[in-house]
């Protein structure tokens, strides 16, 4: 099963940017929907080339890593 990575960046102003890597087809939208329910309203959404690739079965396992700047 393919591994997917979700990169979440929170700016100092509180803006949240999410990049889903490795999810083909509409699977990335499942992540986006889940995150929108957890975080809040989606302001902007851009689809990567992976969105247009054939879908694969998806299972979501969450892992959290906190990185603090300087």
C-alpha positions in Angstrom: 0.0 0.0 0.0 1.3 3.5 -0.9 2.4 5.8 1.8 1.0 9.3 1.9 2.4 12.3 3.6 0.5 15.4 4.8 2.6 18.5 5.4 0.9 21.1 7.6 2.5 24.6 8.0 1.0 27.1 10.4 2.3 30.7 9.9 2.8 33.2 12.6 -0.5 34.9 11.5 -2.3 31.6 12.0 -2.8 30.7 8.4 -2.6 27.0 7.8 -1.2 25.5 4.6 -1.6 21.8 3.9 0.2 19.8 1.2 -0.9 16.1 0.6 1.9 14.1 -1.0 1.5 10.6 -2.5 -2.3 10.5 -2.6 -3.5 9.8 -6.2 -6.8 10.9 -7.7 -9.5 12.1 -5.4 -7.9 10.5 -2.3 -6.2 13.8 -1.6 -9.6 15.4 -1.2 -10.5 12.9 1.5 -7.5 14.3 3.5 -8.6 17.9 2.7 -12.1 17.3 3.8 -11.0 15.6 7.1 -8.6 18.5 7.8 -11.2 21.1 7.0 -13.5 19.6 9.6 -10.7 19.6 12.1 -9.2 23.0 11.4 -11.8 25.2 9.8 -12.9 26.8 6.5 -10.9 26.3 3.4 -9.8 29.6 1.9 -8.1 28.3 -1.2 -7.4 24.9 -2.8 -5.0 24.0 -5.5 -4.9 20.5 -7.1 -1.5 19.0 -7.9 -0.7 16.7 -10.9 -1.2 13.7 -8.5 -4.9 14.6 -8.4 -5.2 13.6 -12.1 -3.4 10.3 -11.7 -5.4 7.0 -11.3 -6.7 6.5 -7.7 -5.3 3.9 -5.3 -7.0 2.4 -2.3 -6.4 4.6 0.7 -6.1 4.0 4.5 -5.4 7.0 6.7 -3.0 6.6 9.6 -2.1 9.8 11.3 1.3 10.8 12.7 2.0 14.2 14.2 5.4 15.9 14.2 5.8 19.5 15.6 8.6 21.7 14.2 9.3 25.1 15.8 11.2 27.8 14.1 14.3 29.2 15.7 
